[in-house]
Amino acid sequence: MIGAVRSPTKPDEAAQYIEQVATQLRDLAQNSGYGFLAYLIDMARLEAASKAASPPRMRGE
C-alpha cells in the first residue's frame, strides 16, 4: 500500500481528495506508457474537480 487513505467528511473535501489522487494516478499511468488509462483517469479527475467547484445545491446536497 502506498499510503493511508484519509476519510474526508464533506462531499467537497472528498471530491478535492479524489482529484488529487487521480492526478497522481494519471501521471503514473502516463509515465508507465498507459496513455489510454491515463486519459480515463483524467476524465475522473475532471469530474471530481467539477464536483469540488460546484455549489452544494448543484451537488444534490
Backbone as CSV, one residue per row, in Angstrom:
resi,resn,N_x,N_y,N_z,CA_x,CA_y,CA_z,C_x,C_y,C_z
1,MET,0.848,-1.175,0.000,0.000,0.000,0.000,0.889,1.232,0.000
2,ILE,0.589,2.209,-0.835,1.406,3.407,-0.966,1.233,4.327,0.235
3,GLY,0.025,4.540,0.675,-0.224,5.428,1.798,-1.599,5.179,2.373
4,ALA,-1.819,5.712,3.542,-3.115,5.554,4.187,-4.145,6.446,3.508
5,VAL,-5.355,5.953,3.421,-6.448,6.720,2.833,-7.137,7.480,3.943
6,ARG,-7.196,8.782,3.788,-7.901,9.574,4.783,-9.381,9.565,4.451
7,SER,-10.198,9.913,5.407,-11.650,9.893,5.211,-12.220,11.294,5.291
8,PRO,-12.339,11.978,4.146,-12.942,13.306,4.153,-14.397,13.201,4.626
9,THR,-14.829,14.171,5.398,-16.171,14.109,5.961,-17.204,14.840,5.123
10,LYS,-16.767,15.753,4.291,-17.701,16.532,3.479,-17.527,16.164,2.003
11,PRO,-18.628,16.208,1.251,-18.540,15.845,-0.173,-17.519,16.663,-0.952
12,ASP,-17.420,17.976,-0.672,-16.453,18.778,-1.415,-15.020,18.404,-1.050
13,GLU,-14.794,18.012,0.217,-13.474,17.538,0.620,-13.150,16.217,-0.072
14,ALA,-14.128,15.351,-0.163,-13.927,14.071,-0.840,-13.586,14.299,-2.311
15,ALA,-14.315,15.200,-2.961,-14.059,15.485,-4.376,-12.661,16.055,-4.570
16,GLN,-12.226,16.930,-3.679,-10.879,17.501,-3.775,-9.817,16.419,-3.598
17,TYR,-10.051,15.533,-2.648,-9.105,14.440,-2.406,-9.045,13.497,-3.610
18,ILE,-10.191,13.166,-4.158,-10.239,12.302,-5.344,-9.496,12.961,-6.501
19,GLU,-9.657,14.259,-6.661,-8.955,14.982,-7.717,-7.439,14.868,-7.534
20,GLN,-6.965,15.038,-6.303,-5.534,14.956,-6.024,-4.977,13.558,-6.321
21,VAL,-5.682,12.549,-5.849,-5.224,11.174,-6.055,-5.281,10.812,-7.541
22,ALA,-6.334,11.240,-8.213,-6.472,10.946,-9.640,-5.343,11.589,-10.437
23,THR,-4.908,12.772,-10.021,-3.784,13.429,-10.694,-2.530,12.567,-10.581
24,GLN,-2.286,12.039,-9.394,-1.124,11.179,-9.191,-1.235,9.897,-10.008
25,LEU,-2.411,9.301,-10.021,-2.617,8.071,-10.788,-2.484,8.321,-12.288
26,ARG,-3.019,9.439,-12.746,-2.897,9.786,-14.167,-1.441,9.903,-14.560
27,ASP,-0.661,10.617,-13.731,0.755,10.793,-14.034,1.495,9.465,-14.034
28,LEU,1.186,8.606,-13.074,1.804,7.283,-13.006,1.488,6.475,-14.267
29,ALA,0.221,6.479,-14.658,-0.180,5.747,-15.864,0.525,6.299,-17.103
30,GLN,0.572,7.630,-17.220,1.199,8.255,-18.383,2.686,7.925,-18.441
31,ASN,3.354,8.026,-17.299,4.796,7.756,-17.256,5.121,6.275,-17.455
32,SER,4.129,5.419,-17.283,4.321,3.981,-17.471,3.930,3.522,-18.868
33,GLY,3.521,4.457,-19.703,3.176,4.124,-21.076,1.737,3.695,-21.291
34,TYR,0.886,3.944,-20.308,-0.523,3.584,-20.419,-1.343,4.821,-20.753
35,GLY,-1.205,5.280,-21.971,-1.844,6.518,-22.397,-3.358,6.517,-22.285
36,PHE,-3.990,5.434,-22.726,-5.451,5.397,-22.674,-5.937,5.341,-21.230
37,LEU,-5.258,4.591,-20.390,-5.611,4.540,-18.974,-5.439,5.921,-18.340
38,ALA,-4.367,6.610,-18.691,-4.142,7.970,-18.192,-5.286,8.883,-18.608
39,TYR,-5.738,8.725,-19.836,-6.870,9.523,-20.326,-8.132,9.250,-19.509
40,LEU,-8.429,7.987,-19.264,-9.631,7.642,-18.494,-9.557,8.171,-17.062
41,ILE,-8.391,8.046,-16.454,-8.222,8.567,-15.095,-8.365,10.082,-15.096
42,ASP,-7.880,10.735,-16.144,-8.010,12.188,-16.216,-9.470,12.612,-16.339
43,MET,-10.282,11.813,-16.990,-11.716,12.123,-17.052,-12.332,12.065,-15.645
44,ALA,-11.918,11.100,-14.849,-12.386,11.022,-13.465,-11.885,12.222,-12.665
45,ARG,-10.645,12.630,-12.920,-10.089,13.801,-12.235,-10.889,15.054,-12.564
46,LEU,-11.220,15.223,-13.819,-12.002,16.388,-14.232,-13.395,16.382,-13.605
47,GLU,-14.011,15.231,-13.510,-15.329,15.121,-12.871,-15.226,15.480,-11.389
48,ALA,-14.203,14.992,-10.718,-14.014,15.325,-9.305,-13.773,16.818,-9.132
49,ALA,-12.981,17.414,-10.009,-12.722,18.852,-9.934,-14.010,19.638,-10.135
50,SER,-14.841,19.172,-11.036,-16.130,19.827,-11.281,-17.021,19.758,-10.047
51,LYS,-17.055,18.591,-9.410,-17.866,18.425,-8.190,-17.334,19.294,-7.060
52,ALA,-16.022,19.382,-6.927,-15.415,20.169,-5.858,-15.700,21.653,-6.036
53,ALA,-15.801,22.098,-7.289,-16.002,23.514,-7.574,-17.460,23.939,-7.595
54,SER,-18.373,22.983,-7.661,-19.784,23.355,-7.780,-20.378,23.697,-6.421
55,PRO,-21.356,24.607,-6.398,-22.028,24.933,-5.144,-22.773,23.712,-4.588
56,PRO,-22.964,23.641,-3.272,-23.613,22.470,-2.653,-24.958,22.111,-3.272
57,ARG,-25.784,23.076,-3.600,-27.110,22.745,-4.152,-27.012,22.090,-5.526
58,MET,-25.908,22.347,-6.237,-25.706,21.723,-7.548,-25.247,20.273,-7.408
59,ARG,-24.720,19.903,-6.229,-24.259,18.549,-5.985,-25.362,17.675,-5.418
60,GLY,-26.538,18.250,-5.188,-27.635,17.462,-4.650,-27.656,17.416,-3.138
61,GLU,-26.961,18.342,-2.497,-26.947,18.365,-1.028,-28.102,19.206,-0.510
